[in-house]
Every structure is written in C-alpha cells, then in structure tokens.
Amino acid sequence: MEDEAEAEFVRRLVARDEAAFNELVVLFERRVHALALRMLGRKADAEEVTQDVFVQVFRNVDSFRGDARLSTWIFRVAVNLCKNRMSYEARRGAKRHDDLDSLSETNALRGAEGVSCGVVHRPDHAAEERQLVDVVREAIETLDPEFRQLVILRDVEDLAYEEIADVTGLNVGTVKSRIHRGRAQLREKVERLLAAKRKSKVNP
C-alpha cells in the first residue's frame, strides 16, 4: 500500500469505517494468524490472539501516528499479545500442543525454505522435502522464545531488520545479533533432528 493510500486507509479506520475494518481483516488476518500459530504452537490460542489483535487495532487505531508502516504496527500488537499469552501459559505450566499442521502446505514449505537460510537445502524427492518441512517446523517450535519471534519475523514474514526493531522495540544491532544466534540454534536443532531420523531408519 502506497503512503498516501495507507494514510487515507488509516483515516477511514480512525473514523470507524466498518468497511475499512473489514478490508483490514482481509488484508492481514492470514499473516497475523500464521505468525501467532508459529509463535504459540496451538490453533485455539492463535485464533484467539488473532481476534484480539484486530479488536485492539480497531480500538486503538487513533493512537497510530504513522511513524511506521501500518503492517509493522499490527505485527507489533500481534507479537506483544503472543508474548503475553506465552507468559500466561508458562505461569500456568500448560503444555503446548503442536497444531502447526493446520498451516497450509504452501506456508509450511515457505517457512522451511525461509528459516533454513542455506543451512539445509530442499531435497529433490517429495518425501525428503516433506521431512524437511516437518523437521524445520519442529525445530522452530523448540527455539528459545526470544529467538523464535525474531527468526519468524525475519525469515518467514520477510520483515526488514528495521521493521523488526519497530515491532519488537529492540535496536537494530540487537535484532541482528539475536537473529544470528537464533539461526545458529535452529541450524543445530535441524541437524540434530535430521541425524536422529536417519539413525532411526538405519536402526528401526
């Protein structure tokens, strides 16, 4: 969305234009839900957080000052709500269940291609490709939260470092450092999981 078009769109949202809000949901709901699902790992939590994101955006859009893109602001709201939910679940000691299969095959494969960052390459065979998707998905799920959100924003959502800094409130240097460490952690987890799967095939 061009700057002028976005500014006009925001004006409509501030004026509580219902059509504009419906358009906003159409534009961003899928990406917000995918982000929440990857961060939280449970479909029910992701759906609830996604609804809360748009409620907060609609209620607080008049506080949006245009110092970042509208999409960046929406992701900021989503990330903060996900972090709050993760903290709440951690206090309750609730176990997370992997519902990531509810993502489309295209999204799952995109995630695998993105977060691998050259660490592992797409195999030629469909079965191996599917295994790679599953392994990367599992590895993302077990990343430390401070790294997981940044790796997802950079390598899955394809946000620029500066946008991620705006979303998270971190400085760009910290963003780059944590993404580097997150990718290293992800590489280690992917390699360990692939090795374990190869070993289990040799020694069933």
N, C-alpha and C positions, 0 to 999 in steps of 0.2 A: 504494500500500500504506500503510495507516494505521500510525502509530508503534508501537502495541502489536503489531500483526500483523507488522510488519517486525522488531521486536525478537525475537519468537518465531521467525520465519523464520531470523534470524541465529543464534539459539541452536541451531537444528537443523543449520545449516551447520557451526557450531563443533563440534558433536557428530559430525560426519562422516556425517550422514544422507544416504545416496545419493539418496533420493527428493527431498530438498530441493535437492541439487545439480542433479539433472535438471530440476527446476522452475525453478531459477535460469537454466539454459541456455535453456529455452523462453522465459522472460521477456525475456532480454537479448541473446541471440545475434544476432538480426537487426539490432538497433540497433548493437551493437558492430561487426559485420561491415560495415555501411553506413558507419560512422564511419571504420573502418580503410581501407576501399576509397576513400573520398573523400580521405583524407589521403595514402595511399600510391599510389593510381592503378593498382595491379596486383592482379588477383584472387588469384593464388597467394600474394602477400605478405599480403594481407588475410585470407585463410583461415588462414594460419599464425599470424599475430598474434592472430586471434580465438581460436584454440585455446590459445595461450599465455596469453591474458588469463584464461580460465576455470581453467586449471591454476594460475596464480598466485593467483587469488581463492580457490580451494579450499584451497591450501596455506597461505595467509596470512590466512584469514578470522578467525582468533582474535586477530589484531592490529587488527581493525576495532573502533574504540572508540565508534562511534555519534555522533561529533561532526559528521557529515554524513550525508546520505541514502546508503543502500546503492548506489543507482544512481550517485550522484556519485562514490563511491569506485571503482566499477567503471570509470566513464569515466576516472578519474584513472589507473588501471592501464593502460587501453587507450591513452590519449594518450601516456603515458610509453613504452610499448612501441613505439608508432608512431614516436615521435621517435628512439628508439634504432635502429629499423630504417632510418629515413631517414638518420641519421648514418652507419650502416654502409654503406648503398648509396652515399652521397656519397663515402666514403673509397675505395670500390671503383671509383668512376667509372661505376657502372652506369647505363644509360639506363632511364627509366621508360616503360612502355607503357600507353596508356590503355585500361583494361578497364572503364571506368565504365558501358559499355552493359549490363553484367551486372546492374546495379541494375534493379529493376522500373520500369516506366513511371510508376507512381504515385510512387515515391520520387524519380525523376528530376524529375518535374514539381513535386513538393513542394519539392525543392531549388531549382529555378528560381524558384518563387514566393517562397520564403523569402529567399534571398540577394539578390534584386533590390532589396528594401527600397524599393520605389517608384521605383527608378531606371528600370526598363523595365517596361511593363505587358503583361499577357497579351494577345496579339493575338486577334482573333476567329476567324481562319482556322486550321484544323488544321495546315497546312503551316508557317505562320509560327510557330505555337505550338511545333511540333517544333523549328524552327530556334532559337527562343529557348532551349529546354531544352538543345540542343547547345552553343550559344554560352556560356551560363552555366556549364555543366559544364566546358567547355574553359577558361573564364576562372578558375574556382575552382582547376583543376589547376595553373595557372601563377602563382597568388598566392604571395607570399613565405611560407615555412612558418610564421613567427611570426604572420602574419595569418590564414593559411588555417585553422589549427586553431581559432582563436577565432571566425572567421566561421561555420565549420561548427557549432561548439557552440552559438552563439547563434541563427543564422538558419535552420539546418537541423534541429538537435536541439532547439531551442527551450529551452535552459537559461537560467535567470536569471543576471544578472551575478555575483551572489554565488556561485552554484553553479559558474560557470566559474572564479571566483577559487579556489574549493576544489579544483577539478580540476587547475588549472594551477600553483597556488602563487603566482600573481601577486596583487597587491592590486586591489581593485575599480576604482580610478581608472586603473590601467594597462590593465586589461581593457577598460574603456570607450574609452580613448584608442586602443588598438590595433584594436579593432573598428571604430571610426570611420575610422581610416586604412585598414584593410582593405577596408571598404565603398567608400571613395573609390578605392582601387586597382582594386577589382572593377568599379566603375562605368566607369572609364576603359578597362579591358580589354574589357568588354562592348560599349561604344560603338564602340571601335576595330574589334573583330571584326565587329560588325553592319555598320559602314561598309564594311569590306573585302568582305563578302559582297554587299552592294548594288552595289558597284563592279564586282565580278566578273560580276554578272548583266548590268550595262549594257555591259561590255566583256569578253565571253567570250574 
